[in-house]
Amino acid sequence: METQTAKLHYLRIAPRKVRSVGDLIKGLSANEAEAQLLLQRRRPAKALLKLLRSAVANAAANKRWDTGHLYVASVRVDQGPMLKRHLPRARGSASPIQKKMSHVTLVLGLNETLMPKYKIVVKKKAKLPPGEGRPGKRGPQAAKPEREKRPDRPHGFFKRMFNPKSRASK
């Protein structure tokens, strides 16, 4: 069986947290795994998505594989080195803090019978024409439309709070 391996070393997230996200994509096609990681709100998902996209791009460029037939064969998360720190506590004692790191190995496999269910399209950011930018310190100021003021209704917090008509209705 042909495989493509991608590795990520020294990821500053605990292995236990990365494993839980990595187990979600194990066995899925590359497109489905990418979609699953895009919808995850957990922090390891961003790093795993970057690693998955790198592995798919390498398989397409180096081995000339069709990206629609790739699937995630395995995801292995090992513990890397640990930064050991201390937190000062009462009566001169200290509590240890372990800042753990992960080493992630992602293996893609090629399955010719796998048919892609859908394709993920990432929209490119379009540049705005000159003169049309967000208002800010560096760009040209966009003209804001004037708001239509209504004389029949009080404006602002203080006018609402101290208006006798608005207090009577409550």
Steps between C-alpha positions, in 0.01 A plus 500: 500500500631844408511765769598862547624609843500848653644582841453786739744525789492716814133598485439692825176319586471200733490164316177396668318797346651447155416126506132568558483720188726266299273202570211683334668503158655152504369292209321789325574615147722807476208725402279374782785535751561857387130581536494341845800706614358821357189457715691419820534785748777335701854638484680188363269499197678797344843335521367165374324673210825667399682164522230323297507762227879475487487121465239521222702763314817289530319191371366695203834665418757229576315178424248634244205348685143609445393680817145364470623145571700580816389396847644538850659161571620585850566785739759437771555751781805452724615708792789735435720675753345666799574850630512484878407813689400581856223711646568664839256390771437572866773472769788500250400184316459459125266300276638342183358599160556270203467663158471201268578474130385259231655331199232422238546253213227495235499224237293532183415194294390464139174318433403483131146384578431803721272748329496859627164599646551872466768759436595779738541833327703764681415847374793726423490845654430763239683830515292813518550758228706805605303760688263246656644382826404461856514825688800508726836658561661385177239498228279760341194580700178360362215747512237397755138565411325746729246348733150629485409653838152459632383797709204305646724249686764583763856393416764370733506329835448806718212634294325164530572460871401849606209548265179494707307340214734201478490440878123512511466223243704254712 
